[in-house]
Amino acid sequence: MATLEDKILGDKLHNYCSSSEDEDECENSDTESGKHVKKTEETPSNPPEIDAWEGTSTNTGPKGVIKDWQRYKQLENEKRAEDEKEKLELLKKLTLTVQSALDEEKEKAAAEDPELAELLDDGFLLDYQKQRMQEMFEQVNHNIKFGQVTSLSTGQEFLDAIDKEHKSVKVIVHIYENDVDSCRVMNNCLIKLCKLYPYVKFCSIVSSKAGMTNKFKSSGVPALLVYKAGNLIGNFVKLADELGNEFLPEDVQDFLVEHGMLEDKSCKPTIIRSQYDSDSD
């Protein structure tokens, strides 16, 4: 069995070709083959009449390109707006259809099988969900409740409170001295925290009874040692330097939550938080 000193200290802390290139290639090709290109004069024809725009452009200049692009974006936006409107109408229709079918199913179940109708009731489903989530939390953790601070009288009781406890239980031991103000404040804080965290085992022991040295008695208290499965997972000494001589239970809670020693209750699912907290009262 580990010694008290071992328990306190812990064992391990995403083809283009330019016109100039085309001309060069054409000249080289004509020279090699011995063929000559004859230039003929072409009589300019009258420009075609401009018809109404039908979705394509005969103007390849910058203004024509910009106009075509603006018209394209306009049509694209109009199409998108029509698609969104159609989707909303379809969703609304589907919602009404599903709700109507569910109501019909409930009425049919109520007429044929009252027990089945009860299963389809929203309230029943919500209660069942709460119950299952609560059971899951208890399986992950444990269902051993304490709700009070256990006073330890000897070093052996200190070791037994750690070694003989269930491996899923977290044990927080306060080592204190009666004549230190911050130790008395810490004891009062733990009395309230043990109610808020009934599944955590809170203990307290006078440093002299735990076999601490005089130096620890004068400068190490108040101290909180946290154990789980017999291992030291948190060692916080001389907490007055961190919290001061006057502090509240909320201050101690925030400190332990910040260091991962206590559960952050704000992270618990709302569906079971009220039921869980009522068990702590």
C-alpha positions as CSV (number, residue, x, y, z in Angstrom):
1,M,0.0,0.0,0.0
2,A,1.3,3.5,-1.0
3,T,2.5,5.7,1.8
4,L,0.9,9.0,2.7
5,E,3.9,10.9,1.3
6,D,3.5,9.1,-2.1
7,K,-0.2,10.0,-2.2
8,I,0.4,13.7,-1.6
9,L,3.4,14.1,-4.0
10,G,2.0,11.7,-6.7
11,D,4.1,9.4,-8.9
12,K,4.3,11.6,-12.1
13,L,3.1,14.9,-12.3
14,H,-6.8,24.1,-61.6
15,N,-4.4,26.8,-75.6
16,Y,-3.7,29.8,-75.9
17,C,-1.8,30.9,-78.9
18,S,-1.0,34.5,-79.7
19,S,-1.8,36.1,-83.1
20,S,1.9,37.0,-83.6
21,E,2.9,33.4,-83.1
22,D,0.2,32.2,-85.6
23,E,1.5,34.6,-88.2
24,D,5.1,33.4,-87.7
25,E,4.1,29.8,-87.9
26,C,2.1,30.5,-91.1
27,E,5.0,32.3,-92.8
28,N,7.4,29.5,-92.0
29,S,4.9,26.9,-93.3
30,D,4.3,28.7,-96.6
31,T,8.1,29.1,-97.2
32,E,8.9,25.4,-96.7
33,S,6.1,24.1,-98.9
34,G,6.8,26.7,-101.8
35,K,3.3,27.9,-101.8
36,H,2.5,31.7,-102.1
37,V,-0.5,33.4,-100.6
38,K,-2.3,35.8,-103.0
39,K,-4.0,38.7,-101.4
40,T,-7.2,39.8,-103.0
41,E,-9.1,43.0,-102.4
42,E,-12.5,42.5,-100.8
43,T,-15.3,45.0,-101.4
44,P,-16.8,45.9,-98.0
45,S,-20.4,44.8,-97.7
46,N,-23.1,46.8,-96.0
47,P,-23.3,46.2,-92.3
48,P,-26.2,43.9,-91.2
49,E,-29.2,45.5,-89.7
50,I,-29.2,45.5,-85.9
51,D,-32.1,43.4,-84.5
52,A,-33.4,43.2,-81.0
53,W,-31.1,41.4,-78.6
54,E,-32.0,37.7,-78.4
55,G,-29.5,36.5,-75.8
56,T,-26.3,36.7,-77.8
57,S,-24.2,39.6,-78.9
58,T,-22.7,40.5,-82.4
59,N,-20.6,43.3,-80.8
60,T,-17.3,41.9,-79.6
61,G,-16.1,45.2,-78.3
62,P,-15.6,46.0,-74.6
63,K,-19.0,47.7,-74.3
64,G,-20.8,44.7,-75.9
65,V,-19.1,42.3,-73.6
66,I,-20.0,44.3,-70.5
67,K,-23.6,44.6,-71.6
68,D,-23.8,40.9,-72.3
69,W,-22.3,40.1,-68.8
70,Q,-24.7,42.5,-67.0
71,R,-27.7,40.9,-68.8
72,Y,-26.3,37.4,-67.9
73,K,-26.0,38.3,-64.2
74,Q,-29.5,39.8,-64.3
75,L,-31.0,36.6,-65.7
76,E,-29.0,34.6,-63.2
77,N,-30.3,36.6,-60.2
78,E,-33.8,36.3,-61.4
79,K,-33.5,32.6,-61.8
80,R,-32.0,32.2,-58.4
81,A,-34.9,34.2,-56.8
82,E,-37.4,32.0,-58.6
83,D,-35.7,28.9,-57.4
84,E,-35.6,30.1,-53.8
85,K,-39.3,31.0,-53.9
86,E,-40.1,27.6,-55.3
87,K,-38.1,25.9,-52.6
88,L,-39.9,27.9,-49.8
89,E,-43.3,27.0,-51.2
90,L,-42.3,23.3,-51.4
91,L,-41.0,23.3,-47.8
92,K,-44.1,24.9,-46.6
93,K,-46.2,22.3,-48.4
94,L,-44.2,19.5,-47.1
95,T,-44.3,20.8,-43.5
96,L,-48.1,21.0,-43.6
97,T,-48.3,17.6,-45.1
98,V,-46.1,15.9,-42.5
99,Q,-47.9,17.6,-39.6
100,S,-51.3,16.6,-41.0
101,A,-50.1,13.0,-41.4
102,L,-48.8,13.0,-37.9
103,D,-52.0,14.3,-36.5
104,E,-54.0,11.6,-38.4
105,E,-51.6,8.9,-37.1
106,K,-52.1,10.1,-33.5
107,E,-55.9,10.1,-33.9
108,K,-55.9,6.6,-35.5
109,A,-53.6,5.3,-32.7
110,A,-55.9,6.8,-30.0
111,A,-58.9,5.0,-31.5
112,E,-57.2,1.7,-32.0
113,D,-54.5,1.5,-29.3
114,P,-54.4,4.0,-26.4
115,E,-51.0,2.8,-25.3
116,L,-49.5,3.5,-28.8
117,A,-51.1,6.9,-28.7
118,E,-49.3,7.6,-25.4
119,L,-46.0,6.7,-27.0
120,L,-46.7,9.3,-29.8
121,D,-47.4,12.0,-27.2
122,D,-44.7,14.7,-27.2
123,G,-44.6,14.9,-23.4
124,F,-44.0,11.2,-23.1
125,L,-41.2,11.3,-25.6
126,L,-39.6,14.2,-23.8
127,D,-39.7,12.4,-20.4
128,Y,-38.3,9.3,-22.0
129,Q,-35.4,11.2,-23.5
130,K,-34.6,12.8,-20.2
131,Q,-34.6,9.5,-18.4
132,R,-32.3,7.8,-21.0
133,M,-29.8,10.7,-20.9
134,Q,-29.7,10.7,-17.1
135,E,-29.0,7.0,-17.2
136,M,-26.2,7.5,-19.7
137,F,-24.6,10.1,-17.5
138,E,-24.8,7.8,-14.5
139,Q,-23.2,4.9,-16.4
140,V,-20.4,7.1,-17.6
141,N,-19.7,8.4,-14.1
142,H,-21.3,6.6,-11.2
143,N,-24.3,6.7,-8.9
144,I,-22.6,7.0,-5.6
145,K,-23.8,10.1,-3.7
146,F,-22.1,11.8,-0.8
147,G,-23.4,15.3,-0.2
148,Q,-21.3,16.1,2.8
149,V,-17.7,16.7,3.9
150,T,-16.1,13.7,5.5
151,S,-13.8,14.6,8.4
152,L,-10.7,12.4,8.6
153,S,-8.8,11.9,11.9
154,T,-5.7,10.0,11.0
155,G,-3.2,9.4,8.2
156,Q,-4.6,5.8,7.8
157,E,-8.1,7.2,7.3
158,F,-6.7,9.6,4.7
159,L,-5.2,6.6,2.8
160,D,-8.3,4.5,3.1
161,A,-10.6,7.4,1.9
162,I,-8.5,7.3,-1.3
163,D,-7.5,3.6,-1.8
164,K,-10.8,2.0,-0.8
165,E,-13.1,4.3,-2.8
166,H,-14.7,3.4,-6.1
167,K,-12.3,4.1,-9.0
168,S,-14.8,6.4,-10.8
169,V,-15.2,8.6,-7.7
170,K,-13.2,11.8,-7.5
171,V,-11.9,12.5,-4.0
172,I,-11.0,16.1,-2.9
173,V,-9.1,16.4,0.4
174,H,-8.7,19.7,2.2
175,I,-5.6,19.8,4.4
176,Y,-6.0,22.7,6.8
177,E,-5.1,24.2,10.2
178,N,-7.7,25.5,12.6
179,D,-5.9,28.7,13.4
180,V,-5.6,29.8,9.7
181,D,-8.5,32.1,8.5
182,S,-8.3,31.0,4.9
183,C,-8.6,27.4,6.0
184,R,-11.8,28.1,7.9
185,V,-13.2,29.9,4.8
186,M,-12.3,26.9,2.7
187,N,-14.1,24.5,5.0
188,N,-17.3,26.6,4.7
189,C,-16.9,26.7,0.9
190,L,-16.6,23.0,0.7
191,I,-19.7,22.5,2.8
192,K,-21.7,24.2,0.0
193,L,-19.8,22.7,-2.9
194,C,-20.4,19.2,-1.6
195,K,-24.2,19.9,-2.0
196,L,-23.6,21.2,-5.6
197,Y,-21.5,18.2,-6.5
198,P,-23.0,15.2,-4.6
199,Y,-21.1,12.7,-6.7
200,V,-17.7,14.0,-5.6
201,K,-16.3,12.9,-2.3
202,F,-15.1,15.9,-0.2
203,C,-12.9,15.2,2.8
204,S,-10.9,17.4,5.3
205,I,-8.1,16.7,7.6
206,V,-5.9,18.7,9.9
207,S,-2.3,18.8,8.6
208,S,-0.8,17.6,11.8
209,K,-3.0,14.5,11.8
210,A,-2.0,13.9,8.2
211,G,1.6,13.8,9.3
212,M,2.6,17.1,7.6
213,T,5.8,18.9,8.6
214,N,5.8,22.2,10.5
215,K,6.8,24.1,7.3
216,F,3.7,22.7,5.5
217,K,1.5,23.7,8.5
218,S,2.7,27.3,8.3
219,S,3.0,27.9,4.6
220,G,1.2,25.1,2.7
221,V,-2.3,25.4,3.9
222,P,-5.0,25.6,2.8
223,A,-4.3,22.8,0.4
224,L,-6.6,20.8,-1.9
225,L,-5.4,17.4,-3.1
226,V,-7.6,15.7,-5.8
227,Y,-7.5,11.9,-6.3
228,K,-9.2,9.4,-8.7
229,A,-8.7,5.7,-8.9
230,G,-6.0,6.1,-6.2
231,N,-3.9,8.5,-8.2
232,L,-3.1,12.1,-7.4
233,I,-4.5,14.2,-10.3
234,G,-4.5,17.7,-8.7
235,N,-2.2,19.2,-6.0
236,F,-3.0,22.8,-5.0
237,V,-1.1,24.1,-2.0
238,K,-1.0,27.6,-0.3
239,L,-4.3,28.5,-2.0
240,A,-4.5,31.8,-0.1
241,D,-1.9,33.1,-2.6
242,E,-4.4,32.4,-5.4
243,L,-7.7,33.1,-3.7
244,G,-6.8,35.4,-0.9
245,N,-8.0,35.1,2.7
246,E,-11.6,35.9,1.9
247,F,-13.3,34.1,-1.0
248,L,-16.6,32.5,-1.9
249,P,-17.7,29.0,-2.8
250,E,-18.1,30.2,-6.4
251,D,-14.4,31.2,-6.4
252,V,-13.3,27.8,-5.3
253,Q,-15.7,26.2,-7.8
254,D,-14.3,28.3,-10.7
255,F,-10.8,27.5,-9.7
256,L,-11.4,23.8,-9.7
257,V,-13.4,23.9,-12.9
258,E,-10.6,25.9,-14.6
259,H,-8.1,23.2,-13.6
260,G,-10.4,20.4,-14.8
261,M,-11.0,19.0,-11.3
262,L,-14.7,19.7,-11.2
263,E,-17.4,19.4,-13.9
264,D,-18.5,22.7,-15.7
265,K,-22.2,22.5,-15.1
266,S,-22.9,25.0,-17.9
267,C,-21.8,22.3,-20.3
268,K,-24.4,19.8,-19.1
269,P,-27.4,19.3,-21.6
270,T,-30.3,21.6,-20.7
271,I,-32.7,18.7,-21.0
272,I,-31.4,17.0,-17.8
273,R,-29.7,19.9,-16.0
274,S,-32.8,20.9,-13.9
275,Q,-33.3,17.3,-12.9
276,Y,-29.6,16.8,-12.1
277,D,-29.5,20.0,-10.1
278,S,-32.6,19.1,-8.1
279,D,-30.8,16.0,-7.0
280,S,-28.1,18.2,-5.6
281,D,-30.4,20.1,-3.3
